[in-house]
Amino acid sequence: MPRFNNADERAAWTLAESLAERAGAMLTQAEKALESWRTGKELNRIRCARRGISASDAEIRWSETASAKNALTDNSFHVSLATMYFGAAAAHYSRAHYLRSHGGAGSEPPPIRPRPPLKQAR
């Protein structure tokens, strides 16, 4: 656990950690859905082989089942959520790093200095 310079930095880090944990949980759900799809596909292949149905036909039949579609949809959904949570965690880790590197001078970045006026040709 890192040391913190102020409460804003600690809050940003803590939020980033919780978002990263949530992203990990979403990836676990995505892996379960993918494993469900693989298991179903293999069971369908075995079942079709017993009936004398070719492997390519078995794959076509599997891809059209509700179970296959649901498993792939769940996988895609959870991967999307994990990507979103990892992105949010990265933003909060960056914020914590910014606050640490700038001495924790509040949660606002320094003001942008105005550009000097352009010289006009005569």
C-alpha positions in Angstrom: 0.0 0.0 0.0 1.6 3.3 -1.0 1.8 6.3 1.2 -0.4 9.2 0.3 0.3 12.9 0.5 -3.3 14.0 0.9 -6.9 12.9 0.9 -7.6 13.6 -2.8 -4.7 11.3 -3.8 -5.9 8.6 -1.4 -9.5 8.8 -2.7 -8.3 8.6 -6.4 -6.1 5.6 -5.6 -8.8 3.8 -3.6 -11.4 4.4 -6.4 -8.9 3.1 -9.0 -8.3 0.0 -6.9 -12.0 -0.8 -6.6 -12.6 -0.2 -10.3 -9.7 -2.5 -11.2 -11.2 -5.2 -8.9 -14.6 -4.8 -10.5 -12.9 -5.1 -13.9 -11.3 -8.3 -12.8 -14.6 -9.7 -11.7 -16.1 -8.8 -15.1 -13.2 -10.7 -16.8 -13.9 -13.7 -14.6 -17.6 -13.6 -15.8 -16.5 -13.3 -19.4 -14.2 -16.4 -19.0 -17.0 -18.4 -17.5 -19.3 -17.5 -20.4 -16.6 -18.5 -22.9 -15.9 -21.7 -21.1 -19.7 -22.4 -21.2 -19.7 -21.8 -25.0 -16.7 -24.2 -25.5 -18.2 -26.9 -23.3 -21.5 -26.7 -25.1 -19.8 -26.8 -28.5 -17.8 -29.9 -27.5 -20.8 -31.7 -26.1 -22.8 -30.9 -29.2 -20.0 -32.2 -31.4 -19.9 -35.5 -29.5 -23.7 -35.8 -29.6 -23.8 -35.2 -33.3 -20.9 -37.6 -33.9 -22.9 -40.3 -32.2 -25.8 -39.6 -34.7 -23.4 -39.6 -37.7 -23.6 -35.9 -38.3 -20.4 -34.3 -39.6 -18.3 -31.9 -37.5 -19.0 -28.9 -39.7 -22.8 -29.6 -39.5 -22.5 -30.0 -35.7 -20.7 -26.6 -35.5 -23.4 -24.9 -37.6 -26.1 -26.5 -35.5 -24.4 -25.3 -32.3 -23.9 -21.8 -33.5 -27.7 -21.5 -34.1 -28.7 -22.5 -30.6 -29.8 -20.1 -28.0 -27.2 -21.4 -25.5 -24.4 -20.6 -27.9 -25.8 -17.1 -28.7 -26.3 -16.3 -25.0 -22.8 -17.5 -24.0 -21.2 -15.3 -26.7 -23.4 -12.3 -25.8 -22.5 -12.7 -22.1 -18.8 -12.9 -23.0 -18.9 -9.8 -25.2 -20.9 -7.9 -22.6 -18.6 -8.7 -19.7 -15.5 -8.0 -21.8 -16.9 -4.6 -22.7 -17.6 -3.8 -19.0 -14.1 -4.9 -18.0 -12.7 -2.6 -20.7 -14.7 0.3 -19.4 -13.8 -0.4 -15.7 -10.1 -0.8 -16.6 -10.2 2.5 -18.5 -11.8 4.3 -15.6 -9.3 2.7 -13.2 -6.4 3.9 -15.4 -7.8 7.5 -15.3 -8.0 7.5 -11.5 -4.5 6.0 -11.2 -3.3 8.8 -13.5 -5.1 11.3 -11.3 -3.5 9.9 -8.1 -0.1 10.0 -9.8 -0.7 13.6 -11.0 -1.7 14.7 -7.4 1.5 12.9 -6.0 3.8 14.4 -8.6 2.5 18.0 -8.1 2.6 18.0 -4.4 -1.1 17.4 -3.9 -1.9 21.0 -4.6 -5.6 20.4 -4.8 -7.5 18.4 -7.3 -7.4 21.0 -10.1 -4.5 21.1 -12.7 -2.6 24.3 -12.9 -4.1 27.1 -15.0 -3.2 27.4 -18.6 -1.1 30.4 -19.4 -2.4 32.6 -22.2 -0.4 32.6 -25.4 1.4 35.8 -26.3 -0.3 37.8 -29.1 0.8 37.1 -32.6 3.0 39.6 -34.3 1.2 41.3 -37.2 3.0 41.9 -40.5 3.2 45.5 -41.7 
